[in-house]
Amino acid sequence: MEVVNAIQIIDILGTNSIPIRILADDTESYFAKTIFKTHPPLEDIINELIGNIIYSSWGIQVPEIKIIKIENQLLQTFILENNIKSKYSQYNIEELFVIGAKEVANQTELDLHNMTITNKNDFNKFLDPYKFLDIAFCDIWLANKDRHIKNTNLLLIEEDRKLDFVAIDHTQLFANQNNYKQLRIPLMDSDLTNMLIRSDFTKKICKFADSNVISNYNNRIINKIHTTLNILPNLLEALPSEIGLSRSGKQKIIEILENQERITRVANKLNNF
């Protein structure tokens, strides 16, 4: 992975992962995140990187991820000068593994309570409205616990005068279980009540979608899953060794995700609804 250096701290956000908005030496802004552990496995970072890879392999836009280097003095000076109470004060940031998602320009957060599709014109405002369904299915397959109706972790951007989705924040994959060697299918098959697949937005997309596309959506999802499985072993091997995903952990992730009975159940969720 490419490494960039922070040259300015812009802000420290108050969300759960306490991301640091930084300006890097490549002139780009990033939201830098870490897990407050000095010894692997670094579960949040493992999940973030795996999620970024897999959603992207489904044709879903994701922010570009890089390793971020931040001088501890730069961060601590910012904290002191702005009188901020922060968990970062307890750590030397140079001893932590930090990754950063490049800031997405001209974006808005998707709020499903404010976003509706009432007619075909609304449907056609999206570059590819089916991508929302793809994200919903990928969430189920990966047991993403941090994307739900009240917290979509989706951004909207304009592309070719239409709206497109960007998927962010993947720290709670695998049902937020942090022992990869102990992953089990029952843990992955979580309640779908608050997930995107059960949202009114999903229903409206299905209402105005091509009926042939919807009736064959299970095949679309199966194809996407198998495309990802073909490249997943190499992608897991390419993860930075510092994050500490063991070989047995990688094997268990592949074993769970390639379970054919579960793949079939996941792919048929839309038909069930």
LUMRO-587832 format. One line per field, with one value per residue (C-alpha): residue in three letters; x, y, z; chain. Coordinates in pm, 1 decimal, always signed. Layout:
% residues N
residu c(ala, ...)
c1 c(X, ...)
c2 c(Y, ...)
c3 c(Z, ...)
chaine c(A, ...)
***
This chain:
% residues 273
residu c(met, glu, val, val, asn, ala, ile, gln, ile, ile, asp, ile, leu, gly, thr, asn, ser, ile, pro, ile, arg, ile, leu, ala, asp, asp, thr, glu, ser, tyr, phe, ala, lys, thr, ile, phe, lys, thr, his, pro, pro, leu, glu, asp, ile, ile, asn, glu, leu, ile, gly, asn, ile, ile, tyr, ser, ser, trp, gly, ile, gln, val, pro, glu, ile, lys, ile, ile, lys, ile, glu, asn, gln, leu, leu, gln, thr, phe, ile, leu, glu, asn, asn, ile, lys, ser, lys, tyr, ser, gln, tyr, asn, ile, glu, glu, leu, phe, val, ile, gly, ala, lys, glu, val, ala, asn, gln, thr, glu, leu, asp, leu, his, asn, met, thr, ile, thr, asn, lys, asn, asp, phe, asn, lys, phe, leu, asp, pro, tyr, lys, phe, leu, asp, ile, ala, phe, cys, asp, ile, trp, leu, ala, asn, lys, asp, arg, his, ile, lys, asn, thr, asn, leu, leu, leu, ile, glu, glu, asp, arg, lys, leu, asp, phe, val, ala, ile, asp, his, thr, gln, leu, phe, ala, asn, gln, asn, asn, tyr, lys, gln, leu, arg, ile, pro, leu, met, asp, ser, asp, leu, thr, asn, met, leu, ile, arg, ser, asp, phe, thr, lys, lys, ile, cys, lys, phe, ala, asp, ser, asn, val, ile, ser, asn, tyr, asn, asn, arg, ile, ile, asn, lys, ile, his, thr, thr, leu, asn, ile, leu, pro, asn, leu, leu, glu, ala, leu, pro, ser, glu, ile, gly, leu, ser, arg, ser, gly, lys, gln, lys, ile, ile, glu, ile, leu, glu, asn, gln, glu, arg, ile, thr, arg, val, ala, asn, lys, leu, asn, asn, phe)
c1 c(+0.0, +110.6, +224.6, +161.9, +272.0, +47.1, +167.2, -131.3, -400.4, -728.8, -971.7, -1041.7, -1395.2, -1612.7, -1752.3, -1688.4, -1356.4, -1232.5, -1099.5, -840.8, -887.0, -541.6, -371.6, -104.6, +213.6, +38.9, -186.1, -492.2, -711.4, -770.8, -977.2, -715.5, -824.7, -652.1, -732.7, -586.2, -374.2, -0.8, -8.8, -190.6, -435.9, -570.6, -929.1, -1085.2, -813.4, -831.9, -1206.1, -1171.5, -920.2, -1108.2, -1435.1, -1278.7, -1143.3, -1460.4, -1714.1, -1487.1, -1473.8, -1853.7, -1827.8, -1921.7, -1734.0, -1518.6, -1264.1, -900.9, -715.9, -352.2, -126.7, -90.0, +218.8, +157.5, +428.2, +320.4, +437.0, +219.8, -88.5, -23.5, +42.7, -291.8, -466.9, -307.3, -357.6, -725.2, -785.7, -920.6, -982.5, -885.8, -796.0, -497.9, -336.6, -281.8, -86.4, +210.4, +43.9, +372.6, +339.0, -7.9, -97.2, -296.9, -487.3, -666.1, -960.4, -916.1, -1178.6, -1458.1, -1521.2, -1867.1, -2048.3, -2350.9, -2442.0, -2730.0, -3014.0, -3286.5, -3542.3, -3492.2, -3427.0, -3728.4, -3814.6, -4171.6, -4166.0, -3957.8, -3794.9, -3658.8, -3533.5, -3356.0, -3173.8, -2932.0, -2642.3, -2718.2, -2989.5, -2920.2, -2589.2, -2789.2, -2924.4, -2574.3, -2448.7, -2738.2, -2654.5, -2281.7, -2363.3, -2550.4, -2276.8, -2006.7, -2229.8, -2163.3, -2304.5, -2222.8, -2444.1, -2814.4, -3119.7, -3035.2, -2663.8, -2615.1, -2242.3, -2312.4, -2223.0, -2389.8, -2182.9, -2274.3, -2131.0, -2239.1, -2515.7, -2656.0, -2623.2, -2394.7, -2320.5, -1989.8, -1960.9, -1754.8, -1663.8, -1629.8, -1485.4, -1764.6, -1761.0, -1803.4, -2073.8, -1811.8, -1645.3, -1276.5, -1151.7, -1132.9, -1029.8, -1356.6, -1587.5, -1903.5, -2191.2, -2453.8, -2260.5, -2268.5, -2641.8, -2758.4, -3100.2, -3183.2, -3455.4, -3258.2, -3035.7, -3063.8, -3233.3, -3540.6, -3553.8, -3834.6, -3570.9, -3506.4, -3878.6, -3907.9, -3611.2, -3774.6, -4106.5, -3963.1, -3695.1, -3702.9, -3897.8, -3661.2, -3362.7, -3531.5, -3658.5, -3303.0, -3124.0, -3011.8, -2801.3, -2649.9, -2544.9, -2408.4, -2196.0, -2057.7, -1977.4, -1793.1, -1600.5, -1480.6, -1399.1, -1174.0, -950.1, -997.9, -703.8, -455.1, -612.2, -589.5, -225.2, -152.3, -271.9, +4.5, +165.1, +168.6, -207.6, -168.9, -430.5, -302.6, -298.3, -560.4, -771.6, -751.5, -847.2, -1147.0, -1270.4, -1249.6, -1417.8, -1711.7, -1757.0, -1740.0, -1997.0, -2233.4, -2542.0, -2504.2, -2432.8, -2761.0, -2951.2, -2797.2, -2866.8, -3233.2, -3309.2, -3480.7, -3710.0, -3796.9, -3913.6)
c2 c(+0.0, +352.5, +564.1, +938.7, +1177.1, +1417.7, +1775.9, +1938.7, +1833.6, +1989.6, +1844.7, +1556.8, +1428.6, +1309.0, +996.3, +646.4, +581.1, +937.3, +1001.2, +1273.6, +1489.4, +1558.4, +1722.2, +1493.4, +1558.1, +1450.7, +1762.3, +1544.1, +1539.4, +1211.9, +1087.1, +898.6, +618.7, +374.4, +117.3, +199.1, -114.5, -145.9, -521.9, -709.4, -826.1, -480.4, -587.0, -252.9, -192.1, -549.5, -511.5, -166.4, -288.5, -608.8, -417.7, -156.3, -428.7, -636.6, -356.8, -221.0, -565.2, -547.9, -228.4, -7.3, +318.3, +339.3, +598.3, +537.1, +401.1, +471.5, +423.3, +751.4, +859.3, +1131.6, +1284.8, +1264.7, +1620.4, +1751.4, +1579.6, +1662.5, +2029.0, +2046.3, +1888.9, +2134.8, +2444.8, +2364.8, +2252.5, +1916.8, +1623.6, +1326.5, +960.7, +1037.2, +1219.6, +878.6, +737.7, +806.4, +809.4, +700.8, +365.8, +302.6, +175.4, +445.2, +425.6, +706.2, +729.1, +1003.4, +1272.2, +1243.3, +1579.6, +1733.0, +1460.7, +1445.2, +1176.4, +953.8, +983.0, +733.8, +936.8, +1227.7, +1032.3, +887.9, +747.8, +832.2, +784.2, +665.8, +1008.6, +980.1, +630.4, +760.1, +1031.6, +762.1, +653.8, +293.5, +251.9, -121.2, -44.0, +31.1, -323.9, -458.4, -276.5, -417.5, -772.1, -729.0, -608.9, -932.2, -1150.3, -975.7, -939.1, -565.2, -450.7, -83.0, -6.9, +7.0, +219.4, +483.9, +488.9, +415.5, +492.4, +588.8, +908.0, +1049.3, +1207.8, +1346.5, +1171.6, +1231.0, +1455.2, +1163.4, +1041.1, +756.9, +582.3, +567.8, +306.7, +406.9, +271.0, -107.0, -163.8, -394.4, -671.8, -1037.7, -946.1, -744.9, -1066.4, -1001.4, -1359.2, -1455.3, -1814.5, -1860.1, -1722.6, -1930.9, -1910.0, -1863.3, -1553.8, -1418.1, -1472.2, -1174.4, -1011.2, -815.9, -596.0, -270.9, -349.1, -175.0, -474.9, -407.4, -31.8, +148.8, +273.0, -86.6, -144.0, +167.4, +67.2, -270.7, -103.1, +106.3, -136.4, -361.8, -667.8, -903.7, -758.4, -803.6, -1153.7, -1263.9, -1065.8, -1376.8, -1472.1, -1124.4, -1155.2, -1507.9, -1392.1, -1098.8, -1321.9, -1575.5, -1300.1, -1177.3, -1528.5, -1584.8, -1294.0, -1297.5, -1525.4, -1303.0, -987.5, -1119.1, -1216.7, -861.1, -702.7, -536.1, -790.7, -534.0, -560.5, -920.1, -1120.9, -1475.0, -1739.5, -1941.1, -1625.5, -1570.2, -1932.4, -1907.1, -1587.8, -1758.7, -2072.8, -1875.1, -1650.2, -1935.6, -2155.0, -2239.0, -2299.3, -1958.3, -1788.6, -1926.2, -1802.9, -1457.3, -1431.4, -1523.9, -1255.5, -1023.3, -1300.5, -1378.9, -1021.5)
c3 c(+0.0, -73.0, +222.4, +256.8, +530.9, +716.5, +688.5, +861.9, +1107.4, +996.2, +1250.4, +1487.2, +1443.4, +1728.7, +1564.7, +1704.8, +1532.4, +1605.8, +1253.3, +1203.7, +894.8, +761.2, +465.9, +323.5, +130.2, -191.3, -147.3, -80.3, +231.6, +414.4, +704.8, +904.4, +1138.1, +1365.3, +1628.4, +1967.5, +1986.3, +1948.9, +1892.7, +1613.9, +1509.9, +1426.6, +1363.5, +1263.7, +1007.1, +878.2, +823.6, +667.9, +412.4, +330.6, +294.4, +71.8, -155.8, -173.3, -227.5, -499.0, -664.1, -687.2, -892.9, -596.9, -550.0, -236.0, -120.0, -201.5, +102.9, +192.3, +492.8, +681.1, +874.7, +1135.3, +1350.5, +1713.3, +1783.2, +1499.8, +1644.4, +2011.3, +1927.5, +1748.1, +2048.5, +2292.1, +2079.5, +2027.8, +2388.2, +2275.1, +2507.4, +2296.9, +2331.8, +2109.0, +2404.2, +2566.4, +2271.9, +2052.2, +1710.9, +1552.7, +1732.9, +1588.7, +1241.3, +1065.0, +739.4, +560.9, +324.6, +67.4, +113.0, -142.8, -304.5, -346.6, -160.0, +66.0, +316.0, +215.7, +465.6, +380.5, +575.6, +335.8, +17.5, -161.5, -500.9, -590.3, -967.1, -1260.9, -1295.9, -941.0, -1024.0, -1332.5, -1135.8, -1024.9, -1242.8, -1147.8, -882.5, -870.1, -697.6, -382.8, -393.4, -458.1, -147.8, +54.1, -57.7, -0.6, +351.6, +418.8, +270.2, +475.5, +785.4, +794.8, +1130.4, +1082.8, +783.9, +849.9, +777.9, +1039.5, +956.8, +588.5, +570.2, +210.9, +30.0, -278.1, -551.0, -891.5, -1193.3, -1551.4, -1410.3, -1213.8, -855.8, -758.0, -429.0, -240.4, +36.7, +341.4, +687.3, +694.5, +1042.0, +1161.9, +905.3, +998.9, +1252.5, +1438.5, +1556.5, +1616.8, +1636.3, +1270.9, +1342.1, +1534.4, +1266.4, +1229.0, +984.4, +1259.6, +1371.7, +1017.6, +969.8, +1171.1, +1194.1, +876.6, +1026.1, +1016.2, +719.9, +383.2, +222.7, +439.8, +376.9, +198.7, -45.0, -152.3, -203.1, -418.7, -633.1, -690.2, -772.0, -1054.6, -1169.9, -1472.2, -1360.4, -1543.8, -1358.3, -1020.7, -1091.0, -1179.1, -910.8, -728.0, -1030.3, -1040.0, -675.3, -714.6, -1009.2, -809.3, -513.1, -726.6, -905.9, -566.9, -441.6, -742.9, -643.1, -264.3, -168.0, -350.9, -209.0, +147.1, +90.5, -25.1, +300.9, +505.3, +736.0, +1019.0, +1068.7, +1180.6, +992.6, +1041.1, +771.3, +959.0, +989.1, +613.0, +548.8, +781.4, +611.0, +272.2, +407.7, +545.6, +243.2, -8.8, +170.6, -115.2, +96.8, +258.2, -76.9, -210.1, +94.2, +68.5, -303.9, -258.4, +3.8, -242.2, -361.4, -0.5, +54.4)
chaine c(A, A, A, A, A, A, A, A, A, A, A, A, A, A, A, A, A, A, A, A, A, A, A, A, A, A, A, A, A, A, A, A, A, A, A, A, A, A, A, A, A, A, A, A, A, A, A, A, A, A, A, A, A, A, A, A, A, A, A, A, A, A, A, A, A, A, A, A, A, A, A, A, A, A, A, A, A, A, A, A, A, A, A, A, A, A, A, A, A, A, A, A, A, A, A, A, A, A, A, A, A, A, A, A, A, A, A, A, A, A, A, A, A, A, A, A, A, A, A, A, A, A, A, A, A, A, A, A, A, A, A, A, A, A, A, A, A, A, A, A, A, A, A, A, A, A, A, A, A, A, A, A, A, A, A, A, A, A, A, A, A, A, A, A, A, A, A, A, A, A, A, A, A, A, A, A, A, A, A, A, A, A, A, A, A, A, A, A, A, A, A, A, A, A, A, A, A, A, A, A, A, A, A, A, A, A, A, A, A, A, A, A, A, A, A, A, A, A, A, A, A, A, A, A, A, A, A, A, A, A, A, A, A, A, A, A, A, A, A, A, A, A, A, A, A, A, A, A, A, A, A, A, A, A, A, A, A, A, A, A, A, A, A, A, A, A, A, A, A, A, A, A, A)
***
